[in-house]
Amino acid sequence: MEAQPFGDRHTVQKLETVEKYLQAYVTALKFAPFELLYIDACAGSGSSVPKSVLELANSDQGSLEGFSVPVADTDTIIVGSAIRALGVKPAFHRYLLNDTKQSNVDALRDSIRRDHADLTDKVEITKLDANEMLRGICKSYNWRKTRAVVFLDPFGLQINYEALEMLGKTGAVDLWYLVPVFAMYRQVSGDGEINLDGGPRVDAALGTRAWRDVAVVEEQTTDLFSQPHFRSKRAVDIAWFEKVAKERIGAAFQGQVLDETLPLGRNGMQEFSLMFAWANTGEKARLAAKLASAVLK
Ligand SMILES: C[S@@+](CC[C@H](N)C(=O)[O-])C[C@H]1O[C@@H](n2cnc3c(N)ncnc32)[C@H](O)[C@@H]1O
């Protein structure tokens, strides 16, 4: 089995939460007259192994960052989102899976052929940028006849706000998004410098530059000779980026974003926030929020 070197307890918590939702979703919509899609825009290779375990097992191989490596010990393998989605019963009508990395796409395809051969007709695997994949899907499906759960599980600031807006406009998508709040926060240094490369990534992820006006403040101090000095400093924390990200997702989803979030990260540090939003404004669709709230408990 090919597994990506990432993940930990928080990875399992994230995956179990989404999996529980998917199971509840297909059960609730079993008799509904819609084509049901599962869309995984950053699907990975189908499994991962905690880095700590890999480093122990492969201590003579140097850095493993960014590589899929063969792993023998099945006890330590974390089954990925796409494979979990393929396990729910009844099955979704279609599974649209995507990753930018060829080795992940190949590994995912192999894994599905081997373990879910009965579902291969329902699966489409693409090797695209997640934003491009989502744009294509939003344009090509008839959203009056389709309902979908979208899982966005990027490593960092890969998802553009326009993609969220397009998903919101379908009126038919439930979204689980692992928002990289720490990656947003760390683009601002303690002395108020916004990273030249990372800052525009935050702009793109939040779909606005307005965060810059709050994240950095100018402070006036006086020196030994009572001369005024100005210095900038960071004025926000990770929780602030979480709040802003939630508001922005809400803005793309007609205000329909769940207040509860699942903070996730290694060693007690919040790196991500798993958030849920639903695009359908109908009364019945409020069930989505109830289900999501229940699985987050
Ligand atoms: C956290 S992993 C996903 C893990 C997967 N959900 C699982 O449960 O195993 C993030 C994935 O996003 C992929 N990725 C990175 N940039 C991407 C992009 N712009 N578009 C699509 N996928 C991307 C990486 O190759 C990686 O496999």
The ligand as a Gaussian input file, in Angstrom:
#p B3LYP/6-31G(d) Opt

LIG

0 1
 C       -4.031000      16.689000       3.709000
 S       -3.747000      15.907000       2.169000
 C       -5.290000      15.170000       1.839000
 C       -5.514000      13.951000       2.591000
 C       -6.740000      13.155000       2.246000
 N       -7.960000      13.923000       2.423000
 C       -6.768000      11.904000       3.092000
 O       -7.677000      11.785000       3.905000
 O       -5.863000      11.082000       2.938000
 C       -3.741000      17.228000       1.041000
 C       -3.608000      16.792000      -0.401000
 O       -3.783000      17.915000      -1.242000
 C       -2.985000      17.731000      -2.393000
 N       -2.840000      19.058000      -2.987000
 C       -1.918000      20.011000      -2.740000
 N       -2.168000      21.099000      -3.479000
 C       -3.282000      20.841000      -4.198000
 C       -4.050000      21.577000      -5.135000
 N       -3.732000      22.827000      -5.469000
 N       -5.129000      20.983000      -5.678000
 C       -5.476000      19.722000      -5.350000
 N       -4.786000      18.975000      -4.452000
 C       -3.711000      19.531000      -3.892000
 C       -1.719000      17.100000      -1.876000
 O       -1.055000      16.383000      -2.904000
 C       -2.253000      16.202000      -0.768000
 O       -2.441000      14.907000      -1.230000

